[in-house]
């Protein structure tokens, strides 16, 4: 057996002979057989330099072995890996405010590992050999190295910690990243063949058993598998279909097929064509796991059979590994597969069903609901009635106006008969209408969005709706202050929310409109009057003059008749009677004509009042609800574009 030199102490230890793990009771005699101590190879740079000083150069310790290592930082080729990593980094940054840390943890780990790998050597390819207990992975490791480095035997577990074998210098940073100490770093037997030349840059790592009963072994396997550039899975004819292997490793790592080798070992134990049958069944299981197979020139996992003990098939594996290492793309493929896996985990929180968003129909329906909540239609009707009442007051007969004033003093809301407060039920109903409008538009905007983004949209809508009723009430107050500018201030005062209707009445102080609807929509017990007269058309002065003339005719004719009755004037009842009759008939006729002429302008005035209230309520809802919701949708579209950039150039087989 060869002497194993510890890099930390420099002391040589000769491991005792042991039985081969593939074939209990036999001693390995194939390529895995190792020459005795002093055969010319040294494991570890420090030990080799010490040996070179004492004994001079020997096999495997030439100038090439002790020259200063040249390490090149890993720089991806002109492929899409760099833009994908940049897009993933931007995606994580944009999502931190909306997604929890656990959801983004895997993507963050991939970015950290990618940054760490890109700072290390690009001339080396780190390949791990993994397998179950008794599969013969350590024997295969020794066979590829040409010397016995990793222990084999009947005792389980045999491999207690990862052991590395580097074909060239400059891999210290990579091995430090794997946390493999210097005493477990070895060098292979250099044979000078073409296969050995092709393996220059290979760093082979023998892992503990993934199904080991020893505590901590599985954790070591999982830790190293997450960091290496490629992995060789060694299976045996007895446990190649083990559920633990397929469910825990092969199936989750199906997207890493291009950097995966699956080797069926111990085929020398199978009679006849049984090896081919087992190999076909292994391919079937891998296909069921979702792992693509590299056959007929297609990219995918490499599946082959061999015997590490007899050396059958090991040479073919060396050639395949040599081509794989010389491509210098394993690290990029591994990182790309990691990005694919992270993107697949993030898909449920980024990919929406359908085309979510706020369309024109949703916006219009939201404006209609707010207009209904603030009573825009009732406000327009009240404004129309107010305009017609003003026309009636301006053009009506004095006697009829006096009677209407007397009737108005008997109505609720006048100075003599104050209006009753808005019922609490009406206030609650109005607030509920506003809240229902907000919930409806939020649900429509969030429809089809992934859970976190749908929740963000709803929260934005609800937060904006907290001050929406108060903002609508401020519109009413502002309208009351601005009603002297010639615009219909009563357009902000309406009814119809929660049963409240806009009511109007004439009083000695001028026209008033009861603003109960908007106040009810704001959830406040508010009943106030918004003053100000609607604009008058140009024909109103002529109508007022005509009505005044009719009134003067009535007064003149009446005084004329009274003078004749008392004997002050000469008798002649016909003329004064006709004069007074003309005034009596002409007054109502002028009033009726004015009422007929006022219908069109009053209707237009009511429509304008309804439009202004509707637009004001819609603008308030847009600023407080729709704009925040739209901002969340824009943020989602941004992260969705970043997610598409992450997945657009996927280069690994999924």
Protein Blocks (a to p, Z undefined) as FASTA:
>chain_A
ZZdddfklopacdddddddfklghiacfbfklccdehiopaedjklmmmmmmmnopaehi
afklmmccddddddddfbfklmmmmmmmmmmmmmmmmpcfklmmmmmmmmmmmmmmmmmc
fkbccddddddehklmmmmmmmmnopafbdcdjbdcfblbdcdddfbghilmmmmmnopa
fklcccdddehiaklmmmgoiacdddddfkbcbghklmmmmmmmmmmmbdcddddfklmm
gmklmmmmmmmmmmmmmmcccddehklmpghjllmmmmmmmmmmmmmnopacdeehiacd
ddddddfknopoklmmmmmmmmmmmnopmmmmmmmmmmmmmmmmmmmmmpcghjedddfk
lmmmmmmmmmmmnommmmmmmmmmmmmmmmmmmmmcfklmmmmmmmmmmpghiaklccdd
ddfklmmmmmmmmmmmmmmmmmmmmgopafklmmmmmmmmmmmmmmmmmmmmmmmmmmmm
mmmnopafklmgcehihhiacdddddfkbccdddfklmmmnopacddddediddddfklm
mmmmmmmmmmmmmmmmmmmmmmmmnomaccdfklmmmmmmmmmmmmmmmmmmmmmmmmmm
mmmmmmmmmmmmmmmmmmmmmmmmmmmmmmmmmmmmmmmmmmmmmmmmccbdZZ
